[in-house]
C-alpha cells in the first residue's frame, strides 16, 4: 500500500504513535458516535462541536453500529455516544441503539457523554434495561462559578439541572464520570473545585480538559434570523484577541497540579480517578494507560462517525479535514488504514511527533494530543508552549509521587524528571540502615581506578557494578573521585544527606562511549526529607545563576532508584552539571573545574529551607535542545 507519510514509524517512535496496521486485533479502537451531530439542547459558549458545523437533525442508527463490526472484524470496540447532546435522539431510538450495541460481540465498552439536563428516572431505567453496563459521563465545570460558560439558548445557567442529575444518580446507587473544562472561572481555585465535585457521591472519575481556545477570534453566527441570548453572550466573550474562556497551557498545568495535590491530600483518590494525573502517574511508574494523550494509540486508533455517513479520525481534529471516507465505503479495516495514510492532516500530525524522538519526557508524555498540538502550531507557529506544559505536568506529578505531603514542591521550575537507566542499587533499605548505623558490619570494597568511570567500580568501560559505600566505611574517601569529593563531602557532612552515586565527569576519549556528565545522586530517607532536599537544591541552583561558566548548566533531576533485591523503586534526586544548550562536550570539560568549584561553594553556604526559590528567583527561561 502506498503511503503519503514522510516519516517512518521507527523515526516517530512506536511509543509515541503506532499506526493501526502495526497493532494486532487484540488492541481496541475507540469510535465516537455523534448521534445527532451538533444538535444540542443547550448552547455552551465554548462548544467546539458547533464550531465544526457538523450536520444536525439526522441521527446515527443501528445500521451504522452493525457496519462498525463489519469493518473492524474481531478488534475490540470502545464506543462513545456523543453529540451535541446524545439524549436528543429520544428514548425509542436510544433503546434500539443500545440493544444493537449489546448484541455486538466485539463491543466491550459503551460510554455516554451527556450534559445531564434531560437525565431523569425514565432515562436511567432505560439504560438499566437496554445496556446495564453503560458508563455515564456528565459535563460539569466544577462549582456554579466554574459552570458560567454552560448556558441554555435563553442564556440561563444549566448548573442546577446538572446538580439534579448527579443527585438522582446517587439516590439510585449509580455512578458517573465528570468532564471538567478548565477555564478562567476555575483558575486559582483548584482545591475548591475538586472538593465541590467530590461532594457528589455518584462521581467516580474526573477528567480535566483545557480550554486552549486563544485562536477562536469570531463568535458563531446565529442559525436563524433571530440571535439567541446565548449567542449574544458568546459575541461579548470573543474578540480578535481570543475567547474570554481560553487559558494558556501553563495555566492548565498549574491547575492540574493543584487539583492533583488536593485530590491526594484530601483522600479523594480513594474513590475518584483524576485525569490527566492518573495517566501521568501510571507512565511515571512504567505502566500502560488507555489515555491516548499519554499512549501510542492516538488518532490512528480513534474514529468518529457522523449521522450523514461521514467517517473520520478523532473528533478533536478539525473537520472536514479529519474525514477519511464514507462509512458505507469502508468494507474492511484495510480501507480505513488506506484512507488514514492518504489523509494530509494525519500525516502532519504524525510528523509533529518526530520532535519527540529526542525529548527526555517521551516515555512518559507519549507526545500528548495531536489535535491540540496541531491547533497551537497553526495559531502561533510553534507547539513549544504545549510541550512545555506537558513537561511541567510530569515534573510536578513526579514530585507529588515522591512527597505527596509537601505539594508546594510540585511547582518548582528547576527540578525536572528524567529517566535514568540503569539506576539500580543492591538493597536501598539496607543501605539506608547501614548509612545511619556506625556499628553495622562493613565488608571490604573493590576499588579499581579507571579513566572511564567511577573508581568504585569494576573499572572497565561501560561496566558500572559498584559496592555501596557510606561515610562510616573505612574506604569511603578512596571510593569517591577527586573532582566530585568536595561536593559529596559537603552534602553528606553539612547537609546530612545520603548519596548513592557520584561521578566527576569523563570525556571517554579514545572510546566509543558517550561522555559522562558530573553528578551526585541523593537518596532521601523519607518523603519529608525528599521535599526538603529538593527545595534546598533549588535555592542552591538559584544562587549559581549568572556565576556558572556559559558552557555548563546545573540541573536537579527527579528520577527513581530500583532495589535489585525487592524491585522497589525509590524516588531520588540527582544534582548534575551538563553541557549548556549549544555547547559542545569539549567546551563543557574545559569549563567543568570552575563550575564544580562554584557549585560546591554555593552548596556549602545554602541553609536548609522550607520552600523552593522559584517564587522569589524564577529560573531563566530556556528550552533544552
Order of alpha helices (4+ residues) and beta strands (2+ residues): alpha-beta-alpha-beta-alpha-beta-alpha-beta-alpha-beta-alpha-beta-alpha-beta-beta-alpha-beta-alpha-beta-beta-beta-alpha-alpha-alpha-alpha-alpha-beta-beta-alpha-alpha-beta-beta-alpha-beta-beta-alpha
